[in-house]
Amino acid sequence: MSFRATLDVLDLLDDPEVDGHAVARAFEPVLHVDVQRVDGEKGYTHFVTARTSGKNGKSRGGSAPTLGVIGRLGGVGARPEIVGLVSDGDGAVAALATALKLGRMAKKGDALWGDVIVSTHICPRAPIQPHDPVPFMGAPVDMATMNRHEVSCEMDAVISIDTTKGNRIINHRGFAISPTIKEGYILRVSENLLDIMSVTTGRPPVTFPATMQDITPYGNGLFHVNSIFQPATATGAPVVGLAITTETAVPGCASGASHAADIEEAVRFVVEVCKSFGAGKCSFCDPQEYEMLLSLYGSMRILQTPGSAR
């Protein structure tokens, strides 16, 4: 179970003085966390990265694939306007709880087969951003900066976790997964991930749609459901969005809107994906089908760029 890790991280991040160094200190008994401060036009944040080494992971000279887990958000807090942890922080909570759970497992001797790299950023004073139908959280740094610090070329596949409550297209409380995004293509939903979701939740799997606009980079003037697919603009690896969801539209800047049970369920799912992916038992896409798409229709990498000048 991942409840202890989830509750520990919720308590850790619900603090006006939390930063990347506080996360590193809290994780130190089981896991090393790299911290880097980055300043932007709207403040600063701490990017944090934690790696768990698998028994056959690349960090040990092995050949097992490496999974990336990215917690996407604008900020864990919107102080001074809002007091407390905001809904937008759930992505960071889920990613860090995954890292903490994996670290505790490894400390007990339950090391995975492959490496896992977890990255997110910590900012308790992020700006609020207008958005339809409800306000979002902005970020102190731009999306290109986030991608540079959170998306690694070592990642052979990526799970991007983001609070996705400010919309009317996912009317389900818990979490949902997206189709696989790879180099501008929206591929079919992974059957392996659907299987793992069914097992960990005990319910039928829940998915959500991706649009062409959603998978393009921020800053091009197009509508994006949120930042959940932005890692896919910065890597050639397959990316799957994991949305933490609600039945109603909830502002990203709302406090008191984080549901520990829903986050824990998402963490448990991600942990199981980590186990299976490193062991070669879980694929995010069919390589042969992807190559057939390329041969029939060519590259779609233009969708990973800002596009043609208007």
C-alpha positions as MATLAB code, in Angstrom:
seq = 'MSFRATLDVLDLLDDPEVDGHAVARAFEPVLHVDVQRVDGEKGYTHFVTARTSGKNGKSRGGSAPTLGVIGRLGGVGARPEIVGLVSDGDGAVAALATALKLGRMAKKGDALWGDVIVSTHICPRAPIQPHDPVPFMGAPVDMATMNRHEVSCEMDAVISIDTTKGNRIINHRGFAISPTIKEGYILRVSENLLDIMSVTTGRPPVTFPATMQDITPYGNGLFHVNSIFQPATATGAPVVGLAITTETAVPGCASGASHAADIEEAVRFVVEVCKSFGAGKCSFCDPQEYEMLLSLYGSMRILQTPGSAR';
ca = [
       0.000    0.000    0.000;
       1.086    3.571   -0.699;
      -1.058    5.478    1.806;
       1.786    6.244    4.195;
       3.944    7.669    1.418;
       1.011    9.690    0.068;
       0.076   11.121    3.459;
       3.708   11.877    4.283;
       4.132   13.838    1.056;
       0.805   15.654    1.456;
       1.885   16.797    4.908;
       5.343   17.750    3.643;
       4.090   19.917    0.773;
       1.287   21.598    2.752;
       3.726   24.110    4.200;
       4.331   27.744    3.232;
       8.089   27.246    3.605;
       8.413   23.982    1.687;
      11.078   23.863   -0.995;
      13.224   21.327   -2.791;
      15.699   21.115    0.065;
      12.910   20.195    2.490;
      11.928   17.375    0.143;
      15.546   16.185   -0.078;
      15.894   16.145    3.710;
      12.656   14.212    4.156;
      13.659   11.618    1.547;
      17.284   11.327    2.678;
      16.835    8.125    4.759;
      15.765    6.136    1.672;
      16.501    8.131   -1.467;
      18.831   10.836   -2.761;
      17.063   13.830   -4.301;
      18.822   16.347   -6.570;
      17.626   19.936   -6.110;
      18.108   22.891   -8.438;
      16.701   26.381   -7.958;
      15.560   28.154  -11.132;
      14.425   31.778  -11.249;
      11.805   33.035  -13.678;
       9.895   36.213  -14.428;
       7.214   35.326  -11.874;
       9.372   34.033   -9.045;
      11.419   30.909   -8.545;
      10.965   27.211   -8.004;
      13.039   24.190   -7.006;
      13.237   21.331   -9.484;
      13.692   17.995   -7.740;
      14.765   14.691   -9.288;
      14.913   11.301   -7.578;
      16.259    8.116   -9.158;
      15.755    4.551   -7.986;
      18.270    2.117   -9.441;
      16.959   -1.193  -10.712;
      18.770   -4.509  -10.426;
      19.294   -4.488  -14.202;
      18.947   -0.750  -14.607;
      21.116    1.366  -16.893;
      22.585    3.153  -13.866;
      24.175   -0.187  -12.938;
      25.291   -1.055  -16.437;
      22.202   -3.121  -17.199;
      19.826   -3.068  -20.142;
      16.377   -2.740  -18.549;
      14.354    0.247  -19.820;
      14.067    3.386  -17.697;
      10.664    4.845  -16.816;
      10.210    8.553  -16.231;
       7.522    9.791  -13.825;
       6.889   13.531  -14.063;
       4.692   15.495  -11.682;
       3.251   18.380  -13.677;
       1.913   21.545  -12.010;
       2.162   25.283  -11.783;
       2.726   25.293   -8.040;
       1.840   23.506   -4.819;
       0.579   26.793   -3.366;
      -0.796   30.183   -4.452;
       0.249   32.213   -1.446;
      -0.535   34.876   -0.376;
      -3.901   34.735   -2.223;
      -4.697   31.153   -1.140;
      -3.706   29.516    2.152;
      -2.675   25.860    2.029;
      -1.912   23.192   -0.552;
      -3.829   23.776   -3.781;
      -5.465   21.223   -6.050;
      -2.798   21.810   -8.702;
      -0.236   20.300   -6.336;
      -1.643   16.774   -6.682;
       0.718   16.016   -9.577;
       3.756   16.767   -7.421;
       2.269   14.826   -4.498;
       1.646   11.731   -6.629;
       5.081   11.810   -8.276;
       6.968   12.317   -5.012;
       4.861    9.722   -3.186;
       5.779    7.272   -5.956;
       9.472    8.038   -5.452;
       9.167    7.712   -1.669;
       7.339    4.396   -1.963;
       9.934    3.010   -4.389;
      12.748    4.206   -2.127;
      11.234    2.511    0.895;
      10.727   -0.684   -1.091;
      14.350   -0.690   -2.229;
      15.530   -0.042    1.323;
      13.720   -3.219    2.398;
      15.240   -5.221   -0.460;
      12.410   -4.990   -3.002;
      14.400   -3.350   -5.789;
      12.784   -3.114   -9.219;
      14.343   -4.521  -12.390;
      14.748   -1.193  -14.185;
      15.572    2.382  -13.177;
      12.867    4.941  -12.431;
      13.464    8.702  -12.646;
      10.939   10.906  -10.840;
      10.954   14.658  -11.391;
       8.752   17.620  -10.475;
       9.107   21.107   -9.035;
       8.213   22.741   -5.720;
       6.817   26.268   -5.528;
       4.495   27.292   -2.656;
       3.947   30.819   -4.089;
       2.950   30.356   -7.722;
       0.677   32.797   -9.614;
      -2.980   32.177  -10.473;
      -3.815   32.095  -14.180;
      -7.213   32.791  -15.843;
      -8.618   29.769  -17.673;
     -12.004   28.508  -18.868;
     -14.074   27.032  -17.203;
     -12.171   27.630  -13.925;
      -8.870   29.347  -13.013;
      -5.608   27.429  -13.255;
      -2.304   27.829  -11.501;
       0.428   29.566  -13.426;
       4.111   28.828  -12.908;
       7.138   30.933  -12.008;
       9.065   29.569  -15.024;
       8.022   28.848  -18.598;
       7.166   25.457  -20.040;
      10.390   25.100  -22.015;
      12.325   25.502  -18.760;
      10.156   22.878  -17.069;
      10.775   20.425  -19.866;
      14.541   20.989  -19.750;
      14.654   20.157  -16.040;
      12.028   17.404  -15.862;
      12.301   15.463  -19.130;
      15.465   13.375  -19.428;
      16.893   11.699  -22.512;
      17.403    8.653  -20.263;
      13.634    8.086  -20.059;
      12.461    5.327  -22.395;
       8.827    6.119  -21.602;
       7.107    8.774  -19.505;
       4.072    8.959  -17.244;
       3.050   12.592  -16.877;
       0.873   13.124  -13.789;
      -1.241   16.277  -13.640;
      -4.281   17.452  -11.730;
      -6.915   17.560  -14.491;
     -10.016   18.807  -12.726;
     -10.662   22.139  -14.437;
     -12.653   20.803  -17.387;
     -15.969   19.263  -18.430;
     -14.610   16.322  -20.422;
     -13.629   13.980  -17.549;
     -16.555   13.502  -15.176;
     -15.015   10.867  -12.940;
     -13.440   11.100   -9.523;
     -10.164    9.243   -9.206;
      -7.739    9.117  -12.102;
      -7.781    8.453  -15.826;
      -5.126    7.658  -18.410;
      -4.665    9.016  -21.911;
      -3.766    7.537  -25.266;
      -0.024    7.281  -25.825;
       1.570   10.364  -27.390;
       4.742    9.880  -29.432;
       6.455   12.456  -31.636;
       3.240   14.179  -32.673;
       1.142   11.037  -33.055;
      -1.811   10.223  -30.796;
      -1.653    6.425  -30.573;
      -4.040    3.863  -29.133;
      -4.381    3.485  -25.385;
      -1.916    0.898  -24.077;
      -3.628   -2.421  -23.344;
      -0.972   -3.168  -20.709;
      -1.779    0.042  -18.848;
      -5.502   -0.677  -19.040;
      -4.864   -4.091  -17.503;
      -2.794   -2.627  -14.655;
      -5.424    0.035  -13.996;
      -8.167   -2.572  -13.769;
      -6.135   -4.602  -11.278;
      -5.066   -1.721   -9.038;
      -8.465    0.001   -8.892;
     -10.695   -3.069   -9.020;
     -12.876   -1.213  -11.533;
     -13.086   -0.835  -15.302;
     -10.288    1.418  -16.601;
     -11.055    5.077  -17.296;
      -9.464    6.964  -20.179;
      -9.641   10.527  -21.450;
      -9.201   12.073  -24.900;
      -6.234   13.949  -26.301;
      -6.619   16.552  -29.036;
      -4.113   17.827  -31.571;
      -4.050   21.174  -29.754;
      -3.259   19.512  -26.419;
      -0.078   17.850  -27.684;
       1.439   21.021  -29.175;
       3.809   23.229  -27.141;
       2.500   26.006  -24.946;
       2.770   29.516  -26.316;
       1.287   28.940  -29.781;
      -2.068   30.533  -28.942;
      -4.016   27.260  -29.038;
      -6.214   25.936  -26.225;
      -4.651   23.200  -24.073;
      -6.604   21.152  -21.560;
      -3.600   21.654  -19.233;
       0.124   20.872  -19.199;
      -0.237   17.093  -18.942;
       1.035   16.436  -22.493;
       3.804   19.040  -22.536;
       6.560   16.466  -21.790;
       5.638   14.862  -25.137;
       6.854   17.995  -26.928;
      10.371   17.477  -25.546;
      11.090   13.781  -26.070;
      10.938   11.041  -28.652;
       9.844    8.558  -25.979;
       6.179    7.568  -25.663;
       4.270    9.640  -23.113;
       1.056    8.766  -21.286;
      -0.892   11.299  -19.272;
      -2.228   10.305  -15.884;
      -4.957   12.748  -14.919;
      -6.131   13.062  -11.320;
      -9.787   13.863  -11.796;
     -13.097   14.906  -10.259;
     -16.753   14.770  -11.277;
     -17.076   18.567  -11.303;
     -14.825   21.345  -12.555;
     -12.473   22.315   -9.714;
     -10.089   25.298   -9.951;
      -6.402   24.410   -9.841;
      -5.962   27.191   -7.276;
      -8.596   25.723   -4.903;
      -7.458   24.584   -1.466;
      -9.053   21.679    0.382;
      -9.543   19.871   -2.928;
      -6.839   17.179   -2.704;
      -8.271   13.714   -2.081;
      -5.708   11.446   -0.450;
      -7.482    8.247   -1.487;
      -7.540    9.271   -5.159;
      -3.868   10.267   -5.149;
      -2.893    7.017   -3.400;
      -4.773    5.011   -6.004;
      -2.834    6.806   -8.743;
       0.443    6.193   -6.904;
      -0.299    2.489   -6.554;
      -0.996    2.293  -10.284;
       2.262    4.068  -11.153;
       4.272    1.819   -8.823;
       2.873   -1.261  -10.571;
       3.699    0.254  -13.969;
       7.260    0.850  -12.724;
       7.556   -2.809  -11.773;
       6.211   -4.092  -15.096;
       7.920   -1.620  -17.430;
      11.429   -2.264  -16.150;
      10.819   -6.000  -16.375;
       9.763   -5.717  -20.015;
       6.164   -6.711  -19.264;
       4.503   -3.380  -20.069;
       4.634   -1.458  -23.324;
       3.286    2.047  -23.918;
       2.974    1.512  -27.674;
       3.436   -1.056  -30.418;
       6.760   -0.229  -32.165;
       5.775   -2.050  -35.363;
       2.473   -0.203  -35.625;
       4.258    3.101  -35.027;
       6.763    2.345  -37.780;
       3.846    1.525  -40.094;
       2.291    4.916  -39.336;
       5.588    6.582  -40.228;
       5.879    4.653  -43.467;
       2.284    5.458  -44.469;
       1.975    9.059  -43.329;
       5.426   10.349  -42.474;
       6.677   12.247  -39.448;
       4.373   14.339  -37.263;
       7.212   15.934  -35.302;
       6.109   19.377  -36.457;
       3.494   19.124  -33.696;
       6.349   19.101  -31.168;
       7.414   22.530  -32.401;
       5.826   26.020  -32.184;
       4.734   25.560  -35.808;
       4.999   27.824  -38.827;
       5.032   31.586  -38.325;
       1.646   33.180  -38.948;
];
